[in-house]
């Protein structure tokens, strides 16, 4: 009986072990099946890999401008100092004008021995008496002054003839001044009228303001000294670019917002004048040492103040020429520029076509281009 129980126990254990093994096999198979199904389902839910579409730009008609940013300044013209070096012996009898007074072309700035000393607009300083028979640019300056005062003459430019003398004599009479010759002597012959050196100054720009006290009446003429500051202003530009901008076009904007076009003139020196804006003075320390200053020509006569920023056009392409974003310019191994457009091969597959191009210059993210069979509206791929 004991052996029979052992046999039954062994049989039950084998059966149990077999069942466990079968269950494990079924579980493993089920997991494998579920994994396979899951993978298939995951793959089915995924989108195909996205392809990046080619980015294209379009060639168009239009100019490309290369510009340089500049600063605009409204400056007073340079000051000048008058001295009594040429006034001769005498006493200042007419009290000089007080500081801040305005002096216009042809005004008297003082009197020496009761004879008025005139100040006349002219680039060339006074250095000699002017009278009949003389020639020169200083004579031209006197003639131009007489014309501005409505006293015409018929002499050649720069030639002090009888007609110029007559116009000067009429000017003296109009001002209730005695008619004198070039030596300051009274003359009854109007054709001998002249301008003594002790009776005039030439000043580059008018009007002028008295900048410093010119001293009292009663001082000796030789001690006379007077500093004048031009009340006229001129517009100039400054640039930190290391290049000569003379002769180039400058694009300004008036304070009212109107565009104004002028031409860059000769180089000038900042120290020749006093800066108008307080903001400019505050920025002086920050301005680079290589800053270059230029005068301007071609400004409207009635031009007012301008915005502080402007642009100088260094070069520009034709308005009816082609331009394209700089990102479309490709280069081959030999450094030759080309544009690339999409095309289709005979097999129907996508392909590209290269178009040789002559790049004139690039500025502000655009390039001016030329090339055979290139036209506005054509699309080209950008540089990858």
FENRANOR-V287733 format. One record per residue. N is the residue number from 1. RES is the residue in one small letter. D_FIRST is the distance of its C-alpha to the first C-alpha in Angstrom with 2 decimals. Layout:
# FENRANOR-V287733
<<N:RES:D_FIRST> <N:RES:D_FIRST>>
This chain:
# FENRANOR-V287733
<<1:x:0.00> <2:x:3.79> <3:x:5.45> <4:x:5.14> <5:x:6.61> <6:x:9.01> <7:x:10.11> <8:x:11.02> <9:x:12.83> <10:x:14.76> <11:x:15.81> <12:x:17.13> <13:x:19.03> <14:x:20.66> <15:x:21.73> <16:x:23.18> <17:x:25.00> <18:x:26.43> <19:x:27.70> <20:x:29.38> <21:x:31.06> <22:x:32.27> <23:x:33.65> <24:x:35.48> <25:x:37.00> <26:x:38.16> <27:x:39.66> <28:x:41.51> <29:x:42.82> <30:x:43.98> <31:x:45.80> <32:x:47.47> <33:x:48.55> <34:x:49.92> <35:x:51.76> <36:x:53.34> <37:x:54.42> <38:x:55.79> <39:x:57.80> <40:x:59.23> <41:x:60.15> <42:x:61.77> <43:x:63.80> <44:x:64.86> <45:x:66.26> <46:x:68.33> <47:x:72.07> <48:x:73.39> <49:x:75.12> <50:x:78.57> <51:x:81.60> <52:x:84.58> <53:x:87.62> <54:x:90.74> <55:x:93.23> <56:x:96.76> <57:x:100.21> <58:x:103.42> <59:x:106.73> <60:x:109.60> <61:x:113.35> <62:x:114.65> <63:x:116.08> <64:x:114.21> <65:x:115.96> <66:x:115.51> <67:x:116.79> <68:x:117.29> <69:x:116.96> <70:x:120.06> <71:x:121.38> <72:x:124.57> <73:x:127.17> <74:x:130.44> <75:x:132.76> <76:x:136.21> <77:x:138.65> <78:x:139.85> <79:x:142.31> <80:x:145.77> <81:x:148.16> <82:x:151.89> <83:x:154.32> <84:x:158.07> <85:x:158.45> <86:x:160.44> <87:x:162.06> <88:x:165.10> <89:x:167.16> <90:x:167.19> <91:x:165.62> <92:x:162.81> <93:x:164.76> <94:x:162.36> <95:x:159.34> <96:x:156.14> <97:x:153.61> <98:x:150.89> <99:x:147.28> <100:x:145.35> <101:x:148.41> <102:x:148.06> <103:x:150.51> <104:x:151.06> <105:x:152.63> <106:x:156.36> <107:x:156.24> <108:x:158.27> <109:x:156.15> <110:x:159.09> <111:x:162.84> <112:x:164.75> <113:x:168.35> <114:x:167.88> <115:x:166.88> <116:x:163.45> <117:x:160.79> <118:x:158.76> <119:x:155.16> <120:x:154.47> <121:x:151.25> <122:x:151.03> <123:x:148.66> <124:x:151.35> <125:x:152.64> <126:x:156.35> <127:x:158.15> <128:x:161.73> <129:x:164.39> <130:x:164.45> <131:x:167.71> <132:x:169.52> <133:x:168.98> <134:x:165.53> <135:x:162.44> <136:x:158.75> <137:x:155.51> <138:x:156.80> <139:x:159.65> <140:x:157.08> <141:x:155.30> <142:x:158.60> <143:x:159.34> <144:x:155.91> <145:x:156.47> <146:x:159.84> <147:x:158.29> <148:x:155.58> <149:x:158.46> <150:x:160.10> <151:x:162.90> <152:x:162.88> <153:x:164.45> <154:x:165.13> <155:x:164.91> <156:x:162.39> <157:x:159.09> <158:x:159.51> <159:x:163.31> <160:x:165.41> <161:x:168.39> <162:x:171.02> <163:x:168.68> <164:x:166.07> <165:x:168.83> <166:x:170.10> <167:x:166.62> <168:x:166.22> <169:x:169.64> <170:x:168.69> <171:x:165.51> <172:x:167.64> <173:x:169.93> <174:x:167.01> <175:x:165.70> <176:x:169.20> <177:x:169.12> <178:x:172.13> <179:x:172.23> <180:x:172.01> <181:x:171.82> <182:x:169.12> <183:x:170.87> <184:x:170.82> <185:x:174.55> <186:x:175.92> <187:x:177.04> <188:x:178.93> <189:x:177.80> <190:x:174.53> <191:x:173.89> <192:x:173.77> <193:x:171.03> <194:x:168.30> <195:x:165.38> <196:x:165.88> <197:x:162.89> <198:x:163.37> <199:x:162.86> <200:x:159.41> <201:x:155.77> <202:x:153.32> <203:x:149.74> <204:x:146.82> <205:x:145.38> <206:x:146.69> <207:x:146.59> <208:x:146.27> <209:x:145.59> <210:x:147.14> <211:x:144.22> <212:x:146.08> <213:x:149.28> <214:x:152.20> <215:x:154.50> <216:x:157.53> <217:x:160.90> <218:x:163.46> <219:x:161.38> <220:x:162.82> <221:x:161.83> <222:x:160.62> <223:x:158.10> <224:x:156.66> <225:x:152.92> <226:x:150.74> <227:x:147.08> <228:x:146.26> <229:x:142.85> <230:x:142.49> <231:x:141.26> <232:x:140.32> <233:x:136.72> <234:x:135.12> <235:x:131.59> <236:x:129.76> <237:x:126.20> <238:x:124.06> <239:x:121.23> <240:x:118.69> <241:x:118.34> <242:x:119.85> <243:x:121.98> <244:x:125.49> <245:x:125.44> <246:x:129.19> <247:x:130.14> <248:x:126.74> <249:x:126.19> <250:x:124.92> <251:x:123.28> <252:x:124.05> <253:x:123.42> <254:x:126.02> <255:x:124.99> <256:x:125.41> <257:x:122.76> <258:x:125.13> <259:x:124.45> <260:x:127.29> <261:x:127.73> <262:x:129.83> <263:x:130.26> <264:x:129.39> <265:x:132.65> <266:x:133.62> <267:x:131.58> <268:x:132.75> <269:x:132.17> <270:x:130.37> <271:x:132.71> <272:x:135.67> <273:x:134.88> <274:x:133.23> <275:x:129.94> <276:x:130.18> <277:x:126.70> <278:x:125.39> <279:x:121.92> <280:x:123.26> <281:x:124.47> <282:x:121.09> <283:x:119.43> <284:x:121.82> <285:x:119.58> <286:x:116.70> <287:x:118.80> <288:x:118.23> <289:x:120.95> <290:x:121.11> <291:x:122.11> <292:x:124.92> <293:x:127.49> <294:x:129.39> <295:x:132.20> <296:x:132.01> <297:x:134.54> <298:x:134.89> <299:x:133.84> <300:x:135.47> <301:x:138.55> <302:x:137.25> <303:x:133.76> <304:x:132.22> <305:x:129.36> <306:x:126.24> <307:x:122.53> <308:x:121.56> <309:x:119.29> <310:x:120.51> <311:x:119.56> <312:x:121.57> <313:x:120.92> <314:x:120.57> <315:x:120.04> <316:x:119.23> <317:x:118.42> <318:x:120.11> <319:x:119.28> <320:x:118.75> <321:x:116.63> <322:x:112.84> <323:x:110.42> <324:x:106.63> <325:x:104.11> <326:x:103.82> <327:x:100.04> <328:x:100.76> <329:x:102.59> <330:x:100.53> <331:x:101.59> <332:x:100.71> <333:x:100.33> <334:x:104.11> <335:x:104.83> <336:x:106.09> <337:x:105.51> <338:x:104.02> <339:x:102.57> <340:x:99.37> <341:x:98.74> <342:x:95.81> <343:x:96.24> <344:x:94.25> <345:x:93.80> <346:x:94.38> <347:x:90.63> <348:x:90.46> <349:x:88.79> <350:x:90.21> <351:x:92.68> <352:x:95.41> <353:x:99.12> <354:x:101.15> <355:x:104.71> <356:x:107.05> <357:x:108.84> <358:x:111.69> <359:x:110.93> <360:x:114.27> <361:x:112.90> <362:x:110.20> <363:x:110.61> <364:x:108.75> <365:x:105.62> <366:x:107.67> <367:x:109.20> <368:x:112.37> <369:x:111.73> <370:x:113.50> <371:x:112.12> <372:x:112.65> <373:x:111.14> <374:x:109.99> <375:x:110.75> <376:x:110.05> <377:x:106.90> <378:x:104.88> <379:x:101.41> <380:x:100.01> <381:x:96.75> <382:x:96.74> <383:x:95.95> <384:x:92.19>>
